Amino acid sequence: MVGIIQEQHPDRARLFMQWKQMDWPILVDSLDLLQVQVVPLTLAIDEYGIIRQIQPRRDRLAQFRKTFVEVEFAEPPGVEASASPQPATGSPLVESTSDGPAALRSRAHERYLWGDETDIDELLAAFESAVAADPGHGYELFRTGVAYRRRYDSSRARRGDFQRAVRYWERALEVDPNNYIWRRRIQQYGPRLDKPYPFYDWVPVARREIAARGEVPSPLVVEPGGAEFAGPAQRFAIDQQPSSPPELNDRILRDQGEFVLAESTMVPSTVAPGASTRAHVTFVPNDAIKAHWNNEVDGLVFWVDVPEGWQVDHRVLTVPNPPAAVSRELRKVELEIQVPDGAAAGPVLLQGYALYYVCEDVNGVCLYRRQDVPLQLRVARQPQ
């Protein structure tokens, strides 16, 4: 038995397998090169690579055993062993001289599969070229989003990579709205109203039960965020706790990114009237000046203003300080925003801001600063 997953983060599958004590091989197809649209999909493949059955039924296992497992199939004529597409160890990536769409796609896929992190910028250039050559190719749009998310999760991340990934996934879904894989990828990071189930709520349970067995849980490269733990909702829920803006007089000096780098990502980035989106807002101290959080005072506070008629689940969010007096970790808040039914189509800019205590260098001056954080989205045009 061999499994194939389309996960962006395959290390999560490794943790799940350890939890459930699954011991068969799992292959990773993050780019969905197999063009699978719906999972799970079970294929019964004989010893010659021929698919004999698709989706064998669990209530007919005895019949499946007789018609497949216990059958020795005859070798079909003209069967030849296929060679691995992997380049020889240490050899450079093979560059095609063709600039046709198929060749550009192949070049991008090869870089994704066999390149390393130092090749990530060239990888994205290859995907962009492939999309430019065939902008209606849904699978390549999805794969370009996968590539941008890969850079976002790497040490070479650039501002806007996560949002670019989301927009490419949205473009892919516009090409084929029935593709389950693409829709689920957006829902993974999106609002509760659009979630079919919580995607990774099993992770804490898995870690506890693995540790209880005396094992060390398999590490995760990227920890799941709030949206990935959140369950579905039938209605837009608003925090009923009274809240007021944390800054009333607009007197706190602005941080324009000198001390803390802030970034927002909207999932989805285009929202229909009456629907909702989830904002992911991250803050990280500026490494160029060795900035760090001052944890001996209050934690980070985030506030968002919304126009009349718009709804937000939490107007004010706080990030508590860790125990250490200083730290340099990424801090993140997530909130959901609902677009009113009658909202006009077009771009919308919502304003949020964060208040925090930050210091420059090890013995530098500690300051209280505000940073304005725009939340940019687009309201979709109403269907005619």
One Martini backbone bead per residue (centre of mass of N, CA, C, O) as a GRO file, in nm:
protein
  384
    1MET     BB    1   0.096   0.036   0.023
    2VAL     BB    2   0.027   0.369  -0.117
    3GLY     BB    3   0.048   0.709  -0.057
    4ILE     BB    4  -0.105   1.029  -0.166
    5ILE     BB    5  -0.032   1.375  -0.124
    6GLN     BB    6  -0.138   1.743  -0.135
    7GLU     BB    7   0.037   1.879   0.064
    8GLN     BB    8   0.205   2.159   0.174
    9HIS     BB    9   0.258   2.000   0.467
   10PRO     BB   10   0.390   1.686   0.509
   11ASP     BB   11   0.465   1.676   0.819
   12ARG     BB   12   0.168   1.635   0.911
   13ALA     BB   13   0.141   1.348   0.803
   14ARG     BB   14   0.362   1.228   0.981
   15LEU     BB   15   0.219   1.282   1.248
   16PHE     BB   16  -0.040   1.124   1.185
   17MET     BB   17   0.100   0.848   1.141
   18GLN     BB   18   0.218   0.825   1.422
   19TRP     BB   19  -0.048   0.837   1.575
   20LYS     BB   20  -0.185   0.587   1.392
   21GLN     BB   21   0.034   0.377   1.311
   22MET     BB   22   0.151   0.418   1.021
   23ASP     BB   23   0.364   0.202   0.783
   24TRP     BB   24   0.333   0.334   0.508
   25PRO     BB   25   0.391   0.486   0.230
   26ILE     BB   26   0.435   0.844   0.156
   27LEU     BB   27   0.359   1.058  -0.094
   28VAL     BB   28   0.439   1.376  -0.256
   29ASP     BB   29   0.189   1.619  -0.421
   30SER     BB   30   0.178   1.946  -0.402
   31LEU     BB   31   0.123   2.011  -0.723
   32ASP     BB   32  -0.072   1.813  -0.853
   33LEU     BB   33   0.032   1.625  -1.105
   34LEU     BB   34  -0.223   1.422  -1.107
   35GLN     BB   35  -0.494   1.583  -1.106
   36VAL     BB   36  -0.650   1.589  -0.843
   37GLN     BB   37  -0.986   1.678  -0.726
   38VAL     BB   38  -1.052   1.427  -0.531
   39VAL     BB   39  -1.083   1.325  -0.187
   40PRO     BB   40  -1.062   1.014  -0.173
   41LEU     BB   41  -0.845   0.790  -0.378
   42THR     BB   42  -0.873   0.457  -0.505
   43LEU     BB   43  -0.613   0.244  -0.639
   44ALA     BB   44  -0.579  -0.055  -0.831
   45ILE     BB   45  -0.250  -0.182  -0.888
   46ASP     BB   46  -0.060  -0.363  -1.065
   47GLU     BB   47   0.258  -0.505  -1.141
   48TYR     BB   48   0.233  -0.316  -1.432
   49GLY     BB   49   0.062  -0.036  -1.379
   50ILE     BB   50  -0.242  -0.120  -1.383
   51ILE     BB   51  -0.562  -0.016  -1.361
   52ARG     BB   52  -0.827  -0.217  -1.218
   53GLN     BB   53  -0.937  -0.020  -0.983
   54ILE     BB   54  -1.194   0.212  -0.861
   55GLN     BB   55  -1.311   0.248  -0.568
   56PRO     BB   56  -1.327   0.025  -0.370
   57ARG     BB   57  -1.544  -0.135  -0.168
   58ARG     BB   58  -1.576  -0.194   0.172
   59ASP     BB   59  -1.838  -0.395   0.143
   60ARG     BB   60  -1.632  -0.569  -0.084
   61LEU     BB   61  -1.363  -0.721   0.012
   62ALA     BB   62  -1.393  -1.013  -0.082
   63GLN     BB   63  -1.411  -0.944  -0.382
   64PHE     BB   64  -1.142  -0.789  -0.402
   65ARG     BB   65  -0.962  -1.025  -0.331
   66LYS     BB   66  -1.048  -1.206  -0.579
   67THR     BB   67  -1.007  -0.967  -0.816
   68PHE     BB   68  -0.697  -0.881  -0.701
   69VAL     BB   69  -0.510  -0.984  -0.470
   70GLU     BB   70  -0.525  -1.305  -0.584
   71VAL     BB   71  -0.423  -1.201  -0.856
   72GLU     BB   72  -0.244  -1.302  -1.153
   73PHE     BB   73  -0.132  -1.108  -1.386
   74ALA     BB   74  -0.083  -1.056  -1.706
   75GLU     BB   75   0.147  -0.963  -1.923
   76PRO     BB   76   0.161  -0.707  -2.113
   77PRO     BB   77   0.228  -0.576  -2.399
   78GLY     BB   78   0.500  -0.349  -2.407
   79VAL     BB   79   0.643  -0.349  -2.131
   80GLU     BB   80   0.823  -0.089  -1.955
   81ALA     BB   81   1.047   0.037  -1.766
   82SER     BB   82   1.061   0.319  -1.570
   83ALA     BB   83   1.228   0.605  -1.523
   84SER     BB   84   1.362   0.830  -1.333
   85PRO     BB   85   1.345   1.194  -1.328
   86GLN     BB   86   1.591   1.220  -1.164
   87PRO     BB   87   1.865   1.362  -1.127
   88ALA     BB   88   2.171   1.336  -1.083
   89THR     BB   89   2.383   1.354  -0.844
   90GLY     BB   90   2.501   1.691  -0.872
   91SER     BB   91   2.336   1.780  -1.100
   92PRO     BB   92   2.203   1.989  -1.299
   93LEU     BB   93   1.949   2.137  -1.418
   94VAL     BB   94   1.747   2.080  -1.684
   95GLU     BB   95   1.729   2.287  -1.970
   96SER     BB   96   1.504   2.397  -2.177
   97THR     BB   97   1.474   2.552  -2.506
   98SER     BB   98   1.184   2.577  -2.474
   99ASP     BB   99   0.879   2.817  -2.476
  100GLY     BB  100   0.657   2.647  -2.422
  101PRO     BB  101   0.418   2.574  -2.199
  102ALA     BB  102   0.511   2.282  -2.132
  103ALA     BB  103   0.812   2.351  -2.083
  104LEU     BB  104   0.766   2.560  -1.856
  105ARG     BB  105   0.629   2.370  -1.662
  106SER     BB  106   0.854   2.159  -1.640
  107ARG     BB  107   1.066   2.357  -1.528
  108ALA     BB  108   0.915   2.430  -1.269
  109HIS     BB  109   0.880   2.144  -1.152
  110GLU     BB  110   1.179   2.072  -1.133
  111ARG     BB  111   1.256   2.293  -0.932
  112TYR     BB  112   1.067   2.205  -0.706
  113LEU     BB  113   1.172   1.901  -0.674
  114TRP     BB  114   1.517   1.961  -0.704
  115GLY     BB  115   1.549   2.200  -0.552
  116ASP     BB  116   1.635   2.465  -0.338
  117GLU     BB  117   1.623   2.743  -0.141
  118THR     BB  118   1.829   2.904  -0.333
  119ASP     BB  119   1.602   2.858  -0.587
  120ILE     BB  120   1.327   3.014  -0.531
  121ASP     BB  121   1.330   3.258  -0.727
  122GLU     BB  122   1.360   3.092  -0.990
  123LEU     BB  123   1.108   2.928  -0.946
  124LEU     BB  124   0.902   3.166  -0.963
  125ALA     BB  125   0.984   3.257  -1.246
  126ALA     BB  126   0.897   2.994  -1.381
  127PHE     BB  127   0.596   3.009  -1.304
  128GLU     BB  128   0.533   3.284  -1.428
  129SER     BB  129   0.599   3.196  -1.719
  130ALA     BB  130   0.387   2.972  -1.737
  131VAL     BB  131   0.140   3.157  -1.689
  132ALA     BB  132   0.189   3.359  -1.923
  133ALA     BB  133   0.162   3.131  -2.148
  134ASP     BB  134  -0.103   3.006  -1.957
  135PRO     BB  135  -0.354   3.167  -1.783
  136GLY     BB  136  -0.582   2.909  -1.799
  137HIS     BB  137  -0.410   2.717  -1.612
  138GLY     BB  138  -0.514   2.595  -1.323
  139TYR     BB  139  -0.277   2.421  -1.216
  140GLU     BB  140  -0.058   2.646  -1.243
  141LEU     BB  141  -0.188   2.842  -1.052
  142PHE     BB  142  -0.183   2.664  -0.804
  143ARG     BB  143   0.129   2.606  -0.807
  144THR     BB  144   0.214   2.899  -0.767
  145GLY     BB  145   0.092   2.920  -0.487
  146VAL     BB  146   0.267   2.698  -0.363
  147ALA     BB  147   0.538   2.844  -0.415
  148TYR     BB  148   0.479   3.099  -0.245
  149ARG     BB  149   0.431   2.949   0.021
  150ARG     BB  150   0.711   2.827   0.034
  151ARG     BB  151   0.858   3.097   0.067
  152TYR     BB  152   0.704   3.197   0.318
  153ASP     BB  153   0.826   2.936   0.490
  154SER     BB  154   1.098   3.061   0.450
  155SER     BB  155   1.402   3.244   0.480
  156ARG     BB  156   1.302   3.400   0.186
  157ALA     BB  157   1.084   3.576   0.254
  158ARG     BB  158   0.827   3.790   0.124
  159ARG     BB  159   0.638   4.039   0.089
  160GLY     BB  160   0.323   3.889  -0.003
  161ASP     BB  161   0.331   3.576  -0.047
  162PHE     BB  162   0.063   3.480   0.076
  163GLN     BB  163  -0.126   3.655  -0.098
  164ARG     BB  164  -0.034   3.539  -0.368
  165ALA     BB  165  -0.121   3.253  -0.315
  166VAL     BB  166  -0.423   3.311  -0.281
  167ARG     BB  167  -0.471   3.438  -0.564
  168TYR     BB  168  -0.392   3.186  -0.725
  169TRP     BB  169  -0.609   3.000  -0.603
  170GLU     BB  170  -0.845   3.173  -0.699
  171ARG     BB  171  -0.786   3.156  -1.003
  172ALA     BB  172  -0.814   2.852  -1.022
  173LEU     BB  173  -1.114   2.840  -0.921
  174GLU     BB  174  -1.225   3.002  -1.163
  175VAL     BB  175  -1.163   2.781  -1.370
  176ASP     BB  176  -1.241   2.549  -1.129
  177PRO     BB  177  -1.501   2.523  -0.897
  178ASN     BB  178  -1.478   2.185  -0.853
  179ASN     BB  179  -1.209   2.189  -0.701
  180TYR     BB  180  -1.133   2.056  -0.401
  181ILE     BB  181  -0.837   2.127  -0.344
  182TRP     BB  182  -0.853   2.435  -0.391
  183ARG     BB  183  -1.081   2.504  -0.194
  184ARG     BB  184  -0.948   2.389   0.065
  185ARG     BB  185  -0.700   2.574   0.072
  186ILE     BB  186  -0.861   2.832   0.134
  187GLN     BB  187  -1.028   2.727   0.380
  188GLN     BB  188  -0.790   2.675   0.571
  189TYR     BB  189  -0.754   3.018   0.594
  190GLY     BB  190  -1.043   3.085   0.640
  191PRO     BB  191  -1.354   3.128   0.728
  192ARG     BB  192  -1.609   2.979   0.903
  193LEU     BB  193  -1.845   3.002   0.688
  194ASP     BB  194  -1.637   2.819   0.480
  195LYS     BB  195  -1.621   2.567   0.659
  196PRO     BB  196  -1.631   2.210   0.684
  197TYR     BB  197  -1.381   2.197   0.891
  198PRO     BB  198  -1.134   2.123   1.097
  199PHE     BB  199  -0.807   2.071   0.995
  200TYR     BB  200  -0.593   2.080   1.285
  201ASP     BB  201  -0.721   1.980   1.573
  202TRP     BB  202  -0.544   1.706   1.609
  203VAL     BB  203  -0.255   1.789   1.698
  204PRO     BB  204  -0.269   1.803   2.014
  205VAL     BB  205  -0.370   1.514   2.049
  206ALA     BB  206  -0.138   1.368   1.912
  207ARG     BB  207   0.089   1.466   2.099
  208ARG     BB  208  -0.020   1.351   2.363
  209GLU     BB  209  -0.045   1.047   2.276
  210ILE     BB  210   0.248   1.009   2.190
  211ALA     BB  211   0.377   1.088   2.465
  212ALA     BB  212   0.221   0.865   2.631
  213ARG     BB  213   0.396   0.636   2.470
  214GLY     BB  214   0.706   0.756   2.472
  215GLU     BB  215   0.715   0.961   2.242
  216VAL     BB  216   0.827   1.173   1.981
  217PRO     BB  217   0.698   1.407   1.815
  218SER     BB  218   0.675   1.508   1.515
  219PRO     BB  219   0.786   1.769   1.360
  220LEU     BB  220   0.706   2.106   1.265
  221VAL     BB  221   0.773   2.354   1.045
  222VAL     BB  222   0.462   2.453   1.054
  223GLU     BB  223   0.241   2.593   1.245
  224PRO     BB  224  -0.067   2.603   1.307
  225GLY     BB  225  -0.331   2.814   1.289
  226GLY     BB  226  -0.631   2.941   1.373
  227ALA     BB  227  -0.779   2.862   1.104
  228GLU     BB  228  -0.683   2.549   1.130
  229PHE     BB  229  -0.865   2.508   1.402
  230ALA     BB  230  -1.118   2.609   1.305
  231GLY     BB  231  -1.453   2.593   1.290
  232PRO     BB  232  -1.753   2.590   1.184
  233ALA     BB  233  -2.022   2.822   1.083
  234GLN     BB  234  -2.363   2.949   1.054
  235ARG     BB  235  -2.272   3.225   1.180
  236PHE     BB  236  -2.186   3.543   1.254
  237ALA     BB  237  -1.965   3.605   1.513
  238ILE     BB  238  -1.982   3.831   1.793
  239ASP     BB  239  -1.824   4.008   2.018
  240GLN     BB  240  -1.998   4.125   2.316
  241GLN     BB  241  -1.776   4.277   2.421
  242PRO     BB  242  -1.689   4.564   2.528
  243SER     BB  243  -1.534   4.823   2.319
  244SER     BB  244  -1.243   5.031   2.278
  245PRO     BB  245  -1.018   5.224   2.175
  246PRO     BB  246  -0.682   5.225   2.278
  247GLU     BB  247  -0.680   5.499   2.104
  248LEU     BB  248  -0.807   5.840   2.130
  249ASN     BB  249  -0.573   6.087   2.050
  250ASP     BB  250  -0.344   6.040   1.846
  251ARG     BB  251  -0.025   6.039   2.005
  252ILE     BB  252   0.123   5.802   1.904
  253LEU     BB  253   0.391   5.704   1.769
  254ARG     BB  254   0.509   5.599   1.468
  255ASP     BB  255   0.562   5.291   1.302
  256GLN     BB  256   0.713   5.241   0.968
  257GLY     BB  257   0.920   4.974   1.018
  258GLU     BB  258   1.177   5.012   1.193
  259PHE     BB  259   1.093   4.787   1.424
  260VAL     BB  260   0.826   4.670   1.279
  261LEU     BB  261   0.696   4.411   1.075
  262ALA     BB  262   0.404   4.436   0.881
  263GLU     BB  263   0.131   4.200   0.783
  264SER     BB  264  -0.137   4.132   0.547
  265THR     BB  265  -0.395   3.871   0.502
  266MET     BB  266  -0.654   3.770   0.277
  267VAL     BB  267  -0.914   3.508   0.342
  268PRO     BB  268  -1.026   3.603   0.106
  269SER     BB  269  -0.965   3.872  -0.126
  270THR     BB  270  -1.248   3.795  -0.247
  271VAL     BB  271  -1.581   3.922  -0.165
  272ALA     BB  272  -1.896   3.864  -0.113
  273PRO     BB  273  -2.183   3.973  -0.045
  274GLY     BB  274  -2.231   3.845   0.291
  275ALA     BB  275  -1.954   3.762   0.332
  276SER     BB  276  -1.631   3.637   0.441
  277THR     BB  277  -1.314   3.710   0.607
  278ARG     BB  278  -0.964   3.649   0.680
  279ALA     BB  279  -0.727   3.794   0.893
  280HIS     BB  280  -0.368   3.807   0.863
  281VAL     BB  281  -0.152   3.932   1.125
  282THR     BB  282   0.190   4.034   1.127
  283PHE     BB  283   0.476   4.046   1.366
  284VAL     BB  284   0.825   4.160   1.333
  285PRO     BB  285   1.122   4.220   1.421
  286ASN     BB  286   1.387   4.409   1.320
  287ASP     BB  287   1.688   4.273   1.230
  288ALA     BB  288   1.865   4.522   1.136
  289ILE     BB  289   1.832   4.645   1.459
  290LYS     BB  290   1.770   4.432   1.681
  291ALA     BB  291   1.486   4.399   1.750
  292HIS     BB  292   1.252   4.387   2.042
  293TRP     BB  293   1.058   4.276   2.281
  294ASN     BB  294   0.883   4.417   2.561
  295ASN     BB  295   0.777   4.203   2.843
  296GLU     BB  296   0.741   4.417   3.104
  297VAL     BB  297   0.478   4.485   2.966
  298ASP     BB  298   0.252   4.510   2.752
  299GLY     BB  299   0.100   4.376   2.504
  300LEU     BB  300  -0.022   4.334   2.209
  301VAL     BB  301  -0.246   4.556   2.023
  302PHE     BB  302  -0.551   4.519   1.822
  303TRP     BB  303  -0.723   4.735   1.584
  304VAL     BB  304  -1.046   4.775   1.408
  305ASP     BB  305  -1.190   4.947   1.141
  306VAL     BB  306  -1.533   4.981   1.027
  307PRO     BB  307  -1.777   5.027   0.839
  308GLU     BB  308  -2.086   5.077   0.796
  309GLY     BB  309  -2.228   4.740   0.812
  310TRP     BB  310  -1.991   4.612   0.915
  311GLN     BB  311  -1.823   4.314   1.040
  312VAL     BB  312  -1.660   4.202   1.351
  313ASP     BB  313  -1.560   3.970   1.578
  314HIS     BB  314  -1.296   4.156   1.660
  315ARG     BB  315  -1.184   4.468   1.754
  316VAL     BB  316  -1.000   4.342   1.987
  317LEU     BB  317  -0.655   4.232   2.024
  318THR     BB  318  -0.430   4.009   2.201
  319VAL     BB  319  -0.076   3.956   2.286
  320PRO     BB  320   0.086   3.781   2.491
  321ASN     BB  321   0.347   3.751   2.688
  322PRO     BB  322   0.620   3.607   2.747
  323PRO     BB  323   0.831   3.531   3.011
  324ALA     BB  324   1.038   3.679   2.885
  325ALA     BB  325   1.170   3.996   2.877
  326VAL     BB  326   1.272   3.908   2.589
  327SER     BB  327   1.190   3.902   2.227
  328ARG     BB  328   1.155   3.773   1.854
  329GLU     BB  329   0.884   3.688   1.777
  330LEU     BB  330   0.619   3.609   1.605
  331ARG     BB  331   0.316   3.792   1.566
  332LYS     BB  332  -0.044   3.703   1.581
  333VAL     BB  333  -0.352   3.789   1.413
  334GLU     BB  334  -0.709   3.700   1.398
  335LEU     BB  335  -0.985   3.795   1.179
  336GLU     BB  336  -1.332   3.863   1.106
  337ILE     BB  337  -1.510   3.974   0.805
  338GLN     BB  338  -1.820   4.127   0.708
  339VAL     BB  339  -2.003   4.178   0.430
  340PRO     BB  340  -2.240   4.353   0.316
  341ASP     BB  341  -2.499   4.299   0.104
  342GLY     BB  342  -2.474   4.611  -0.038
  343ALA     BB  343  -2.199   4.608  -0.145
  344ALA     BB  344  -1.977   4.745  -0.342
  345ALA     BB  345  -1.789   4.700  -0.597
  346GLY     BB  346  -1.449   4.661  -0.507
  347PRO     BB  347  -1.218   4.819  -0.344
  348VAL     BB  348  -1.098   4.780   0.004
  349LEU     BB  349  -1.001   4.986   0.295
  350LEU     BB  350  -0.893   4.887   0.599
  351GLN     BB  351  -0.836   4.991   0.942
  352GLY     BB  352  -0.551   4.925   1.138
  353TYR     BB  353  -0.390   4.879   1.471
  354ALA     BB  354  -0.087   4.880   1.667
  355LEU     BB  355   0.031   4.816   2.004
  356TYR     BB  356   0.374   4.855   2.138
  357TYR     BB  357   0.673   4.717   2.283
  358VAL     BB  358   1.002   4.836   2.183
  359CYS     BB  359   1.346   4.750   2.101
  360GLU     BB  360   1.682   4.853   2.046
  361ASP     BB  361   1.863   4.631   2.082
  362VAL     BB  362   1.995   4.527   2.373
  363ASN     BB  363   2.059   4.848   2.496
  364GLY     BB  364   1.827   4.997   2.399
  365VAL     BB  365   1.563   5.178   2.338
  366CYS     BB  366   1.237   5.192   2.476
  367LEU     BB  367   0.913   5.175   2.311
  368TYR     BB  368   0.603   5.328   2.225
  369ARG     BB  369   0.396   5.200   1.956
  370ARG     BB  370   0.247   5.266   1.636
  371GLN     BB  371   0.075   5.064   1.376
  372ASP     BB  372  -0.044   5.081   1.065
  373VAL     BB  373  -0.293   4.844   0.918
  374PRO     BB  374  -0.386   4.740   0.622
  375LEU     BB  375  -0.698   4.606   0.477
  376GLN     BB  376  -0.714   4.431   0.174
  377LEU     BB  377  -0.995   4.422  -0.055
  378ARG     BB  378  -1.258   4.263  -0.258
  379VAL     BB  379  -1.563   4.320  -0.400
  380ALA     BB  380  -1.780   4.142  -0.552
  381ARG     BB  381  -1.974   4.095  -0.810
  382GLN     BB  382  -2.289   4.075  -0.875
  383PRO     BB  383  -2.496   3.861  -0.994
  384GLN     BB  384  -2.721   3.873  -1.279
   0.00000   0.00000   0.00000
